[in-house]
Amino acid sequence: MIKKLLYLAIILALVSLMTGCGMQNPHKIAKVVKSSIQKSFDTEPEYANLHPQLKDLQLEMIDTNHYKGIAKVEVKGKTYNCELNIETEGKMVNWEPVEGNFEFMY
């Protein structure tokens, strides 16, 4: 009986970890990051004259809460690959370009 309870506790703990502690679907993370990047492009004054468009975003999982991303950004007909660092914490997703990766827009 004790062994069964121990196994049940371990299974419940693993399920809880996988569903609630940052173990998120990469497709959902990509969707959130895409939306956030495009919103920044559309609303921040420094991008107003360039009208950048996010064409694609590919993610690579580094560990449970960290991803590397490659964003394909189109500006005035040219496409640029921009590296991103993405971190998740629960339902929060934070992203930032790797230093120097958005410099082509300045």
Long-range contacts (C-beta under 8 A, 24 or more apart in sequence): 20-90, 21-64, 21-90, 22-64, 22-65, 22-88, 22-89, 22-90, 23-64, 24-88, 24-91, 24-93, 26-59, 26-61, 26-67, 29-59, 29-67, 29-86, 29-88, 29-93, 30-57, 30-58, 30-59, 30-69, 32-93, 33-57, 33-59, 33-69, 33-84, 33-86, 33-93, 33-95, 36-93, 36-95, 37-71, 37-95, 46-105, 46-106, 47-105, 50-75, 50-76, 50-105, 51-75, 51-76, 52-105, 55-79, 57-84, 59-86, 65-89, 69-95, 71-97, 73-102, 75-104, 75-105, 80-104
